[in-house]
Amino acid sequence: MKFPFLYLTIALSLGIIIGRYVFYSFAFLILLAISVAISLWGYLKNKNVSLLLLISFIFVGAILSSNAINSPNPYIKFEGKFTTINGKVKEVKEYESYAKYIVKPPKIPKVLVTQYGGEYPSEGDIVSIRGIISIPQKATNPGGFDYYLFLKKKGIYALMRVDEYAVDIVSKGNLNFIEKVIYAAKEKIEVNYINSMPERDAKFVMSLILGDKLIGHETLEQFRTAGISHIISVSGMHVAIVTGFVLYMLSLFNIRRYKIPIIIIVLIFYVVLTGANPPVIRAALMASIALIGTTYGKKHNSINSLSFAAFLILIFNPLMLWDVGFQLSFVATLAILYFYKPIQKKLSMLNPKIRDLIAITFSAQIGTIPLTMYYFHYISIISFLSNIVIVPLADVAVVLGFLSAIIGLILPFLSYFINYINIPFVEAILYITNLLNSFPYASINTIIPPLYVIVLYYGILAVTFSSFDRKTKKIFITIALTFMITFFSYNYILPKNLEVTFLDIGQGDSTFVRTPHGKTFLIDGGGRPLISISSFDAGEDILLPFLYYKGVMKLDGVFISHTDIDHVGGILTILQQMKVNKIFVGIQKVADDNFKKLMEVAKSKNIPVVFLKRGDKIKVDGVEIYVLHPDPLNLIEENPINNNGLVFKIKYKDMEFLFTGDIEKPAEEILKNLDIKADILKVPHHGSSTSSSKEFIEKINPKVCIIQVGKNSYGLPHERVLKSLQERSKVYRTDKNGAIIVKTDGKKAYIKTVIKE
């Protein structure tokens, strides 16, 4: 094999993917034993056992993955209970009004603690914390973020939110010698930056050199839009610059004999200093392997070095395969190794430095575009320009920042001088980034590409740059494009069933509707965070990722039952970031602040607002919408925002859905005299005791009831209401079942949930 570790890593990764979804560790172990036995037999018989070896590593990956994902969680028995944990504090990150840190109790996994107010513990402190344990959530919506997997790959199994009075610092500074050295060094480096640079510049350099995410959200978004976020994510570029700088310094002093151990020690120190993130580990491993190989006369193979680094990381932590930084880092580096030279040859007419920079940038871009679209839902249009202009400046900033960090440990005054020199470069980077972001269409939002598209993309890319003859390439690419167009036509063009997805949006309502011919609507879109200072935004964090996952870049309409924040909060974000053809809302008795804000956003975006009332009818693509409430001649005085909310029925052939917003008994008394019979009911007011009266539910006579509810302090859904609904129909809840997807051909309804019962 030309690239043995590449194939081994691919086989291991395939097994890790299988192990995530198929939990049969014992079966995989038996299959591994069989494949190893056959391989040994074949080897003794002088047969080629390469394929069997790869198959063995598929089983190894499956065993490692299934064991890691399904390892027992000792905190489950404490979920929702008031508990005291004692342990050592790590990775403290302070924000404006709270801090996050990890607590590692003896002999059990880590807990991520969020503390509001008071004295925050420091690295190495022993603490005793009292609070309610919660288990991180898996993805509860299609295309949603899997917080459970995100934390588990870091060894974190539980969460706690606590106030200052619930935290006791038992003892301070319980660090071992190495930890003390690293912590003291990092603290001194940070102090040197802060004391000698403007605050914004110091935070940027700390992010650039140490990997601390200290730059503001707005600046971070600017770097993403410009396609240069890799600059402030410590990764291969930084390690390459540091390695090259150390090699240059050693050559100046004619130190050659000990250069490998010196560089490896520097890289280990830098890896630990930056928090041992996967891209840094990968780059440091690759640099070390390359140096050892070239120094001792062996032919260096960059692809093998990269693959070996990935192989080691995945063996020790198979869940890192789903780390976004890991994926982007390896794919970008692999793309540069494969595509850099062919692209460079095509640009032979350019200045060598410009040519090399464009070739590297373009190689990385074509390698990572699908992943960028998948995880971040955008493409940077100006990334080539920004990389050409800003990357050389960033190289200088990294060298000066690293030099300042090392020298500052011994001679702080000299590091101050180096930092003064670095300020113009940092300011230039920030200024140019801001300037490039002012360009119209600097980046464009995109849908999340389906997995089959990503696989075919990389397949086409590999064949295009392969050594296959032109005829073979044309045949493969034609087959791949035909396959892609066929799937696209099936998914986005050919008529299908009516799809209604009741989203898990926390304590709030939001439903997505796609008609048989692809018209798309949202009904409400708000979720309320458990804590008022949370940065949670239902539109940004749930609705947009879901819509991009569904391939939606434009909504034909948004229906708003009423303007409470748990129904309209995320809609305001959607209106700002996505094209919406129309807003449908009931006539209003009370115009609250949310309604006024909604009207302001609609006006600024030139979105027509249609006020609906009883008797109105909308027909779209064979789907009929009948408005049942409010009645302009009989508006309700009691709790007017809820009780005059929009109530309507969606009918597709013989199947009927009833959407009731947050209406209460006064509205139900009016509605029960109308034709409200429906097959599927969106239960009013999250299952509140003030709604869902017996007579009202009997008149609807639903076969299925869906309660949209999240964690709350209101006691929702009410026990009486829940029991009453369960006695007469099948009940689904978004807090228990996650998103509930209903597909119907107009005769029968097919229901599935994201969280299996």
C-alpha positions as a printed Julia matrix, in Angstrom:
757×3 Matrix{Float64}:
   0.0     0.0     0.0
   1.28    3.45   -0.88
  -0.58    5.11    2.01
  -1.16    2.31    4.57
  -2.2     4.56    7.44
  -4.67    6.43    5.23
  -6.52    3.19    4.5
  -6.28    2.03    8.13
  -7.68    5.36    9.32
 -10.52    5.2     6.8
 -11.34    1.64    7.94
 -11.19    2.66   11.61
 -13.43    5.7    10.92
 -15.97    3.56    9.06
 -16.12    1.24   12.05
 -16.56    4.19   14.43
 -19.52    5.38   12.37
 -21.07    1.9    12.4
 -20.54    1.61   16.15
 -22.42    4.84   16.79
 -25.64    3.45   15.34
 -25.24   -0.3    15.91
 -24.55   -1.32   19.51
 -23.42   -4.96   19.32
 -19.98   -4.87   20.96
 -19.92   -8.61   21.67
 -20.84   -9.44   18.06
 -18.16   -7.05   16.79
 -15.64   -8.69   19.13
 -16.42  -12.15   17.72
 -16.16  -10.85   14.15
 -12.85   -9.18   15.0
 -11.49  -12.45   16.42
 -12.58  -14.32   13.28
 -11.04  -11.76   10.9
  -7.76  -11.7    12.88
  -7.6   -15.52   12.87
  -8.19  -15.65    9.1
  -5.58  -12.91    8.59
  -2.98  -14.86   10.55
  -3.76  -18.01    8.61
  -3.46  -16.11    5.31
  -0.21  -14.49    6.39
   1.31  -17.86    7.28
   0.23  -19.12    3.84
   1.96  -16.11    2.18
  -1.34  -14.68    0.97
  -2.22  -10.99    0.68
  -4.21  -10.15    3.82
  -4.46   -6.37    3.34
  -8.24   -6.42    2.86
  -8.76   -8.66    5.91
  -6.57   -6.32    7.95
  -8.72   -3.34    6.94
 -11.88   -5.29    7.83
 -10.37   -6.06   11.24
  -9.88   -2.34   11.88
 -13.51   -1.69   10.92
 -14.5    -4.02   13.77
 -11.97   -2.33   16.09
 -13.53    1.06   15.33
 -17.06   -0.3    15.87
 -16.09   -1.76   19.27
 -14.34    1.43   20.42
 -17.2     3.64   19.24
 -20.11    1.61   20.62
 -18.37    1.25   23.99
 -17.58    4.97   24.16
 -21.07    6.12   23.19
 -22.93    3.61   25.33
 -20.67    3.67   28.36
 -22.75    3.83   31.55
 -23.46    7.29   32.95
 -23.22    7.25   36.76
 -25.12   10.55   36.95
 -28.37    9.22   35.46
 -29.61    8.06   38.87
 -29.14   11.65   40.14
 -30.85   13.38   37.19
 -33.26   16.07   38.39
 -32.17   15.57   41.99
 -30.44   17.97   44.37
 -26.91   16.61   44.72
 -23.54   17.59   46.14
 -20.4    16.94   44.1
 -16.81   17.39   45.21
 -13.93   17.6    42.84
 -11.08   19.44   41.17
 -11.72   22.45   38.94
 -10.42   22.62   35.38
 -10.78   24.94   32.35
 -12.33   27.99   34.02
 -13.83   30.45   31.53
 -15.3    33.69   32.84
 -18.0    35.66   31.01
 -19.84   38.89   31.75
 -22.22   37.6    34.45
 -21.29   33.94   34.85
 -18.48   31.41   34.59
 -18.21   27.92   33.16
 -15.79   25.32   34.46
 -15.33   21.58   34.67
 -15.36   19.72   37.97
 -13.69   16.28   38.04
 -14.8    14.23   41.05
 -12.62   11.26   42.09
 -13.31    8.04   40.13
 -16.34    9.35   38.16
 -16.63   11.46   34.98
 -16.54   15.25   34.69
 -19.39   17.69   35.31
 -19.76   20.99   33.45
 -20.76   23.69   35.94
 -22.25   27.08   35.12
 -21.99   29.46   38.06
 -23.86   32.77   38.3
 -22.24   35.4    40.5
 -19.94   35.18   43.5
 -16.29   34.22   43.64
 -15.38   31.89   40.82
 -12.93   29.05   41.55
  -9.55   28.91   39.84
  -7.72   26.15   38.02
  -6.88   23.32   40.42
  -9.19   24.4    43.26
 -11.09   21.7    45.16
 -14.77   22.64   45.39
 -17.99   21.36   46.9
 -21.0    22.24   44.77
 -24.68   21.79   45.55
 -27.24   21.78   42.78
 -29.53   19.82   40.51
 -27.88   17.39   38.11
 -29.05   17.34   34.48
 -27.92   15.08   31.65
 -26.89   16.74   28.35
 -29.49   16.39   25.59
 -29.04   14.47   22.4
 -30.31   16.11   19.21
 -34.1    16.43   19.55
 -34.8    17.98   16.13
 -33.78   16.77   12.66
 -30.43   18.37   11.86
 -30.14   19.6    15.44
 -27.04   19.95   17.6
 -26.12   16.85   19.61
 -24.99   18.43   22.88
 -24.72   14.99   24.52
 -22.11   13.78   22.0
 -20.35   17.16   21.99
 -19.72   16.94   25.74
 -19.16   13.19   25.93
 -16.18   13.36   23.59
 -14.66   15.7    26.19
 -15.44   13.24   28.98
 -18.28   15.37   30.39
 -21.34   13.37   31.46
 -23.5    15.84   33.42
 -24.4    19.52   33.87
 -25.07   21.74   36.87
 -26.29   25.34   37.08
 -25.58   26.95   40.43
 -25.68   30.32   42.22
 -22.81   31.69   44.29
 -24.18   30.42   47.61
 -24.06   26.81   46.32
 -20.29   26.78   45.75
 -17.7    26.26   48.5
 -14.02   26.46   47.65
 -12.54   23.8    49.95
  -8.9    24.39   49.03
  -7.07   26.4    46.41
  -4.36   25.63   43.9
  -4.22   21.84   44.1
  -2.07   21.44   41.0
   0.77   18.99   40.44
   4.19   20.35   39.48
   3.63   20.16   35.71
   0.15   21.71   36.0
   1.58   24.53   38.14
   4.29   25.24   35.58
   1.81   25.27   32.66
  -0.8    27.32   34.52
   1.77   29.85   35.79
   3.31   30.17   32.32
  -0.06   30.74   30.67
  -1.06   33.27   33.31
   2.22   35.19   32.92
   1.92   35.19   29.12
  -1.63   36.54   29.33
  -0.59   39.27   31.81
   2.23   40.35   29.48
  -0.22   40.69   26.57
  -2.79   42.57   28.66
  -0.23   44.99   30.16
   1.35   45.96   26.86
  -1.48   45.98   24.31
  -4.94   47.56   23.92
  -7.62   45.27   25.36
  -9.06   44.27   21.99
  -5.61   43.51   20.56
  -4.56   41.55   23.66
  -7.67   39.36   23.5
  -7.1    38.76   19.79
  -3.46   37.68   20.33
  -4.47   35.42   23.24
  -7.02   33.79   20.95
  -4.41   33.59   18.19
  -1.61   32.08   20.27
  -3.27   30.34   23.23
  -6.57   29.26   21.71
  -8.67   31.22   24.25
 -11.98   32.3    22.72
 -11.86   35.86   24.01
 -12.78   37.88   20.95
 -16.31   39.24   20.73
 -19.14   37.5    18.9
 -19.29   40.24   16.26
 -15.57   39.95   15.46
 -15.84   36.16   15.36
 -18.71   36.42   12.86
 -16.63   38.79   10.72
 -13.81   36.25   10.54
 -16.27   33.51    9.61
 -17.87   35.64    6.92
 -14.43   36.44    5.5
 -13.55   32.73    5.48
 -10.54   33.17    7.78
 -11.82   31.77   11.09
  -8.94   29.25   10.93
  -6.63   32.12   11.85
  -8.13   32.46   15.33
  -8.57   28.7    15.85
  -5.18   27.39   16.88
  -4.46   24.61   14.41
  -2.04   23.38   11.78
  -1.17   26.85   10.49
  -0.03   27.98   13.93
   1.95   24.79   14.62
   3.63   25.04   11.21
   4.6    28.67   11.87
   5.9    27.85   15.36
   7.85   24.83   14.05
   9.34   26.83   11.21
  10.29   29.67   13.54
  11.98   27.34   16.06
  13.87   25.59   13.23
  15.03   28.98   11.94
  16.21   30.06   15.41
  18.07   26.78   15.93
  19.79   27.15   12.56
  20.87   30.7    13.5
  22.65   29.31   16.56
  23.86   26.27   14.58
  22.05   23.84   16.89
  21.41   20.76   14.77
  22.19   17.75   16.89
  19.38   18.29   19.37
  16.89   20.03   17.13
  14.32   17.17   17.11
  14.02   16.79   20.91
  13.98   20.59   21.31
  11.2    21.04   18.75
   9.18   18.12   20.16
   9.45   19.59   23.68
   8.37   23.01   22.36
   5.44   21.44   20.51
   4.34   19.42   23.56
   4.51   22.6    25.65
   2.51   24.49   23.02
  -0.11   21.71   22.76
  -0.66   21.73   26.54
  -0.64   25.54   26.65
  -3.43   25.71   24.07
  -5.65   23.17   25.82
  -4.65   20.08   23.78
  -7.28   20.66   21.08
  -7.48   18.0    18.32
  -6.22   20.23   15.46
  -3.15   21.19   17.53
  -2.47   17.58   18.55
  -2.85   16.45   14.93
  -0.5    19.16   13.64
   2.09   18.56   16.38
   2.06   14.8    15.75
   2.37   15.33   12.02
   5.24   17.82   12.42
   7.08   15.49   14.81
   6.68   12.48   12.5
   7.84   14.54    9.5
  10.92   15.82   11.33
  11.91   12.36   12.58
  11.39   10.83    9.12
  13.4    13.43    7.22
  16.18   13.62    9.83
  16.84    9.91    9.9
  16.91    9.54    6.16
  13.54    7.92    5.53
  11.38    9.2     2.75
   8.79   11.44    4.31
   5.19   10.84    3.29
   2.94   13.68    4.43
  -0.29   11.78    3.81
   0.93    8.89    5.95
   2.01   11.3     8.7
  -1.39   13.0     8.66
  -3.2     9.66    8.66
  -1.05    8.29   11.49
  -1.85   11.36   13.6
  -5.58   10.86   12.94
  -5.26    7.14   13.66
  -3.69    7.74   17.08
  -6.28   10.36   18.07
  -9.19    8.1    17.09
  -7.75    5.05   18.84
  -7.55    6.99   22.11
 -10.83    8.87   21.63
 -13.07    7.52   18.83
 -15.72   10.18   19.51
 -13.33   12.81   18.16
 -14.42   11.7    14.7
 -17.51   13.91   15.26
 -15.51   16.93   16.39
 -15.97   19.73   13.86
 -12.45   21.07   14.38
 -11.01   17.58   13.91
 -12.9    17.06   10.66
 -12.11   20.48    9.19
  -8.46   20.3    10.2
  -7.81   16.88    8.67
  -9.85   17.44    5.54
  -8.23   20.83    4.88
  -4.72   19.39    5.35
  -5.48   16.32    3.24
  -6.92   18.54    0.49
  -3.77   20.69    0.47
  -1.57   17.57    0.23
  -3.62   16.21   -2.68
  -4.54   19.32   -4.66
  -1.82   21.88   -3.97
   0.63   20.81   -6.7
  -1.94   20.35   -9.52
  -3.44   23.77   -8.77
  -0.02   25.35   -8.45
   0.89   24.12  -11.95
  -2.27   25.71  -13.38
  -1.21   29.08  -11.9
   2.36   29.07  -13.24
   1.9    32.51  -14.82
   1.5    34.21  -11.41
   4.11   35.54   -9.0
   5.44   32.5    -7.03
   4.39   33.8    -3.6
   0.91   34.79   -4.79
   0.62   31.49   -6.69
   1.55   29.42   -3.64
  -0.86   31.3    -1.37
  -3.74   30.96   -3.84
  -2.99   27.25   -4.37
  -3.0    26.54   -0.62
  -6.15   28.6    -0.05
  -8.02   27.1    -2.99
  -6.98   23.55   -2.03
  -8.26   23.98    1.52
 -11.46   25.66    0.28
 -12.48   22.97   -2.19
 -11.76   20.36    0.48
 -13.82   21.97    3.24
 -16.75   23.61    1.39
 -19.19   20.73    2.08
 -18.26   20.65    5.78
 -18.56   24.43    6.08
 -22.02   24.27    4.52
 -23.01   21.31    6.71
 -21.95   22.81   10.04
 -22.11   26.57    9.51
 -24.67   26.9     6.67
 -22.78   29.49    4.65
 -20.13   29.99    1.96
 -17.68   32.89    2.08
 -17.52   34.6    -1.3
 -14.53   36.77   -0.36
 -12.43   34.05    1.3
  -9.81   33.97   -1.48
  -9.22   37.71   -1.25
  -9.22   37.76    2.55
  -6.79   34.83    2.78
  -4.39   36.4     0.31
  -4.41   39.73    2.15
  -4.75   38.7     5.8
  -2.88   35.37    6.11
   0.59   36.95    5.58
  -0.24   39.5     8.29
  -1.45   36.69   10.56
   1.83   34.79   10.0
   3.76   37.79   11.3
   1.35   38.23   14.23
   1.74   34.56   15.2
   5.55   34.71   15.09
   5.65   37.92   17.16
   3.0    36.62   19.55
   4.81   33.32   20.09
   8.2    35.07   20.46
   6.65   37.42   23.03
   5.14   34.47   24.92
   8.46   32.57   25.2
  10.68   35.56   25.94
   8.1    37.03   28.34
   8.49   34.06   30.67
  12.03   35.26   31.42
  12.18   38.91   30.3
   8.72   40.52   30.52
   9.98   44.0    29.54
  11.33   42.58   26.26
   8.0    40.87   25.52
   6.33   44.28   25.99
   8.54   45.68   23.25
   7.67   42.78   20.92
   3.96   43.29   21.63
   4.25   46.99   20.74
   5.67   45.94   17.36
   2.78   43.46   16.93
   0.01   46.03   17.53
   0.03   47.49   13.96
  -0.22   43.99   12.46
  -3.11   43.04   14.73
  -4.9    46.33   14.03
  -4.39   45.81   10.29
  -5.9    42.31   10.49
  -8.96   43.54   12.39
  -9.42   46.61   10.16
  -9.15   44.7     6.87
 -11.49   41.97    8.14
 -14.07   44.6     9.08
 -13.63   46.3     5.71
 -14.08   43.06    3.75
 -17.26   42.32    5.71
 -18.77   45.55    4.4
 -18.7    44.14    0.87
 -22.2    43.19   -0.34
 -22.77   39.41   -0.37
 -19.46   38.78    1.44
 -20.99   35.43    2.36
 -24.2    33.64    1.47
 -26.33   31.32    3.56
 -26.78   27.8     2.21
 -28.81   24.71    2.91
 -27.22   21.78    4.75
 -26.16   19.4     1.96
 -27.47   15.83    2.35
 -24.84   13.23    3.23
 -25.11   11.55   -0.17
 -24.2    14.87   -1.83
 -21.14   15.25    0.42
 -20.01   11.68   -0.35
 -20.5    12.16   -4.1
 -18.71   15.52   -3.97
 -15.59   14.0    -2.43
 -15.84   11.04   -4.81
 -15.9    13.35   -7.84
 -13.07   15.42   -6.38
 -10.88   12.36   -5.77
 -11.48   10.99   -9.27
 -10.92   14.38  -10.93
  -7.46   14.71   -9.36
  -6.61   11.01   -9.68
  -4.36    9.3   -12.21
  -7.31    7.62  -13.96
  -7.55    8.17  -17.71
  -9.93   10.8   -19.05
 -12.53    8.27  -20.22
 -12.77    6.6   -16.79
 -13.09   10.0   -15.13
 -15.94   11.02  -17.45
 -17.83    7.77  -16.85
 -17.53    8.04  -13.04
 -18.46   11.73  -12.92
 -21.45   11.17  -15.25
 -22.75    8.33  -13.04
 -22.21   10.39   -9.87
 -23.99   13.47  -11.28
 -26.88   11.35  -12.58
 -27.25    9.79   -9.15
 -27.16   13.23   -7.5
 -29.73   14.75   -9.89
 -32.04   11.75   -9.42
 -31.96   12.05   -5.65
 -32.38   15.82   -5.82
 -35.4    15.49   -8.1
 -36.97   12.93   -5.79
 -36.38   15.03   -2.67
 -37.13   18.53   -3.94
 -39.14   18.37   -7.18
 -41.41   15.33   -7.25
 -44.64   15.68   -5.2
 -44.74   13.85   -1.89
 -46.91   13.65    1.21
 -47.87   16.61    3.37
 -45.24   16.92    6.09
 -45.94   18.57    9.46
 -43.07   18.67   11.98
 -43.81   19.74   15.55
 -40.41   21.0    16.67
 -38.88   20.66   20.11
 -38.1    24.29   20.77
 -38.06   24.19   24.55
 -40.87   25.93   26.4
 -42.66   27.22   23.34
 -44.38   26.37   20.06
 -43.09   25.98   16.54
 -44.33   23.79   13.69
 -42.94   23.39   10.18
 -45.25   22.54    7.27
 -44.17   21.4     3.8
 -46.88   20.87    1.2
 -46.75   18.04   -1.39
 -45.18   20.35   -3.99
 -42.7    21.96   -1.65
 -44.37   25.11   -0.31
 -43.05   25.79    3.2
 -44.55   27.48    6.26
 -43.75   28.02    9.92
 -46.48   28.16   12.55
 -45.07   30.1    15.5
 -41.43   29.98   16.46
 -40.46   30.78   20.01
 -38.85   29.01   22.9
 -38.09   30.41   26.31
 -34.75   29.71   28.06
 -34.75   28.41   31.64
 -32.7    31.38   32.79
 -33.23   34.99   31.81
 -29.56   35.76   31.08
 -29.19   32.83   28.7
 -27.97   33.65   25.18
 -30.41   31.07   23.76
 -32.24   32.27   20.66
 -34.89   29.89   19.31
 -34.5    31.26   15.8
 -30.71   31.15   15.65
 -30.15   27.97   17.64
 -33.03   25.76   16.5
 -35.16   27.1    13.64
 -32.45   28.18   11.18
 -30.38   24.96   11.52
 -33.56   22.9    11.08
 -34.69   24.88    8.01
 -31.24   24.65    6.4
 -31.24   20.92    7.14
 -34.59   20.64    5.33
 -33.16   22.52    2.35
 -35.3    25.62    2.99
 -33.85   28.99    2.0
 -37.21   30.78    1.7
 -40.49   30.49    3.58
 -43.74   30.99    1.72
 -45.41   32.12    4.91
 -45.22   32.43    8.67
 -48.35   32.01   10.83
 -48.23   33.58   14.27
 -50.89   32.48   16.75
 -50.13   35.35   19.16
 -47.19   37.48   20.19
 -46.04   36.0    23.5
 -42.27   35.54   23.39
 -42.53   31.73   23.55
 -44.38   31.81   20.21
 -42.81   34.72   18.36
 -39.27   35.11   19.78
 -37.49   32.97   17.19
 -39.67   34.28   14.35
 -38.08   37.72   14.71
 -34.68   36.15   13.97
 -36.09   34.21   11.01
 -37.54   37.38    9.49
 -34.14   39.08    9.78
 -32.12   36.26    8.22
 -34.39   34.49    5.74
 -36.71   35.57    2.95
 -40.35   35.27    4.02
 -43.13   35.94    1.5
 -45.96   36.71    3.96
 -46.78   36.95    7.63
 -50.21   35.74    8.77
 -51.47   36.89   12.15
 -54.87   37.2    13.76
 -56.52   40.59   14.23
 -55.31   42.11   17.46
 -57.17   43.38   20.48
 -53.93   44.29   22.29
 -50.76   45.44   20.55
 -47.94   44.5    22.96
 -44.23   45.3    22.52
 -43.59   42.01   20.7
 -46.35   42.79   18.18
 -44.91   46.27   17.6
 -41.45   44.82   17.07
 -42.88   42.24   14.67
 -44.51   45.02   12.63
 -41.26   47.02   12.6
 -39.26   44.07   11.29
 -41.93   43.26    8.68
 -41.89   46.86    7.47
 -38.08   47.03    7.34
 -37.99   43.79    5.31
 -40.98   44.7     3.11
 -42.88   41.59    4.16
 -46.67   41.86    3.67
 -48.69   41.21    6.85
 -52.11   39.56    6.44
 -54.54   39.9     9.36
 -56.78   36.86    9.58
 -60.21   36.43   11.17
 -62.89   33.77   11.46
 -64.19   32.69    8.06
 -60.98   33.4     6.12
 -59.68   30.59    3.95
 -56.29   30.02    2.35
 -55.63   27.33   -0.23
 -52.09   26.36   -1.14
 -51.02   23.37   -3.22
 -54.12   21.31   -2.39
 -53.86   22.15    1.33
 -56.74   24.18    2.78
 -56.44   26.42    5.83
 -59.66   27.44    7.58
 -59.46   30.26   10.13
 -61.75   29.66   13.13
 -60.62   32.4    15.53
 -60.52   35.27   16.41
 -63.99   36.64   15.72
 -63.74   40.44   15.17
 -67.28   40.87   16.49
 -66.63   38.9    19.66
 -63.1    39.63   20.93
 -62.38   38.32   24.42
 -61.47   40.64   27.3
 -59.94   38.03   29.61
 -56.24   37.41   28.94
 -56.74   39.01   25.49
 -53.4    38.07   23.87
 -53.86   34.35   24.48
 -57.63   34.13   24.06
 -57.76   36.14   20.83
 -54.93   34.14   19.32
 -55.12   32.63   15.86
 -56.84   29.23   15.69
 -57.07   27.42   12.39
 -57.55   24.04   10.81
 -55.26   22.58    8.13
 -57.04   20.1     5.88
 -55.37   17.87    3.31
 -57.87   15.55    1.62
 -59.41   13.59    4.53
 -56.76   14.5     7.13
 -57.28   17.48    9.47
 -54.94   19.25   11.9
 -56.16   21.79   14.49
 -53.74   24.48   15.71
 -54.87   26.25   18.87
 -52.03   28.5    20.04
 -52.39   29.32   23.75
 -56.15   29.74   23.93
 -57.89   29.12   27.25
 -61.41   28.2    28.33
 -63.1    31.51   27.3
 -61.95   30.94   23.69
 -62.76   27.23   23.88
 -66.33   28.07   24.88
 -66.73   29.99   21.62
 -64.9    27.47   19.44
 -66.76   24.37   20.65
 -69.82   25.58   18.77
 -67.92   25.45   15.45
 -66.69   22.59   13.27
 -63.46   21.86   15.12
 -63.3    18.11   14.6
 -59.73   17.1    13.74
 -57.54   14.01   13.52
 -54.47   15.66   15.04
 -54.66   18.35   17.73
 -51.89   20.73   18.75
 -52.94   20.91   22.41
 -53.7    24.47   23.63
 -51.33   26.35   25.92
 -48.76   23.56   26.39
 -51.27   21.42   28.31
 -52.18   24.09   30.85
 -55.0    23.5    33.36
 -56.66   26.67   32.02
 -57.2    24.98   28.65
 -58.31   21.64   27.14
 -61.7    21.45   28.82
 -63.46   18.11   28.57
 -66.24   19.42   26.27
 -63.72   21.1    23.96
 -61.6    17.95   23.55
 -64.71   15.78   23.06
 -65.88   18.07   20.26
 -62.49   17.83   18.51
 -62.34   14.05   19.06
 -58.64   13.81   18.08
 -56.87   10.55   17.36
 -53.5    12.13   18.19
 -52.68   14.97   20.6
 -49.35   16.79   20.48
 -48.14   18.9    23.4
 -45.34   21.34   22.63
 -43.63   21.94   25.96
 -40.17   22.18   27.48
 -38.66   22.25   30.94
 -40.63   24.84   32.9
 -41.58   26.0    36.36
 -45.31   26.25   35.57
 -46.13   22.57   36.04
 -46.87   22.04   32.35
 -48.39   19.9    31.08
 -50.92   19.7    33.92
 -51.44   16.19   35.29
 -55.24   16.34   34.94
 -55.05   17.49   31.32
 -52.45   14.89   30.43
 -54.49   12.07   31.98
 -57.66   13.25   30.23
 -55.97   13.36   26.83
 -54.28    9.98   27.27
 -57.64    8.34   28.02
 -58.99    9.17   24.57
 -56.03    9.5    22.18
 -52.35    8.91   21.58
 -50.34   11.71   23.21
 -46.92   12.91   22.1
 -44.81   15.51   23.93
 -41.85   17.4    22.52
 -40.08   17.36   25.91
 -40.23   13.55   25.93
 -40.3    12.61   22.25
 -38.31   15.45   20.69
 -39.6    16.63   17.32
 -42.73   14.82   16.15
 -42.88   14.32   12.37
 -46.25   13.65   10.78
 -46.47   12.67    7.1
 -49.81   12.06    5.46
 -51.1    11.16    2.03
 -54.46   12.63    3.05
 -55.83    9.25    4.06
 -53.46    7.96    6.72
 -50.94    9.65    8.97
 -47.47    8.26    9.55
 -45.86    9.5    12.76
 -42.27    9.2    13.94
 -40.35   10.9    16.72
 -36.71   11.91   17.0
 -36.46   10.36   20.47
 -37.72    6.8    20.31
 -40.19    5.69   22.95
